[in-house]
Amino acid sequence: RVSGATLTAGWLRIVPSALTAAYWKGELTVSPALEFYLEAIDAAVEEVSAVCGAECDVVMLGHSIGGWVMRGYLAEPSRASRVLPRVKVAATLGTPNRTPPEGTLWASADQTRGLLKSVNAEWRALGPTRRPPTTLCVIGTGTEARLPSWLPWGSPEAVPVWDPEAGRSPLLEAVVALASYLALAGIGPGGTGDGLIPVEAAAVDLGDLGGAASSGPGMSGRQSEVQVLELPGCNHAGFVPTPGASLQLPDTYAWYGSPKMLSLWLPAVQAAAARRR
């Protein structure tokens, strides 16, 4: 059974959190700031349970910030006791799971206003008696951050403004990637990722849980708490969200939901779930 968390207009419920002292201090927590999101995941879990049984195994997937919100959901005390034991794998797709390096300008800016830092602290606090599920961090490496060749520190090779065959702008994609990689991980020109999330930000840090990490297409060897799967040619999303209908990007802009990419990461999720049974 596959079920998804539907948010619709729930995002408006985050507005009160932006008016609190915790927001300005960068000390927001997932609950109550994102309670509307947690309730949507509750509904998805209940739908699966109604069809498959209250004790059925669960695999959770989260794309972009949905990946760390999913982890925040599983670490929230009431859900940790009720849902966490059933979850075999938590897979994040293009998720910035790590905060920017401490002591940097990017860390002080903290776009999540403390939310991601709180999630990571709660995730680490689950161990060792309530260990997190196997965490599969999938990250695309489809876009390199670059500057135009005519700027200082620009790419030694010219970046095409427009690729007529692909129907895309490599220059625009490279510059957007640079701005995002810097903000999320302090990664400058030459950094790789999915166009919004750099590779360096993707892996969950288990900290004092003592979990091992493995990476690579096959991720062979002993089971690890955290597995990192890099997808060459994969980008963040196949659409640009707008207040109305999302703008669809060309098929040449492969992302996690593209059939080719799905065929690469879904077997890794299934294999990780099978090992946890």
Buried (B, 14 or more C-beta within 10 A) or exposed (E): EEBEBEBEEBEEBBEEBEEBEBBEEBBBBBBBBBBBBBBBBBEBBEBBBEEEEEEEBBBBBBBBBBBBBBBBBBBBEEBBEEBBEBBBBBBBBBBBBBBBEEEEEBBEEBBBBBBBBBBBEBBBBBBEEEBBBBBBBBBBBBBBBBBEEEEEEBBEEEBEEEBEEEEBBBBEBBBBBBEBBBBBBBBEBEBBBBBBBBBBBBBBBBEEBEBEBBBEEEBEEEEBBBBBBBBEBBBBBBBEEEEEEEEEBEEEBBBBEBEEBEEBBEEBBEBBBEEEE
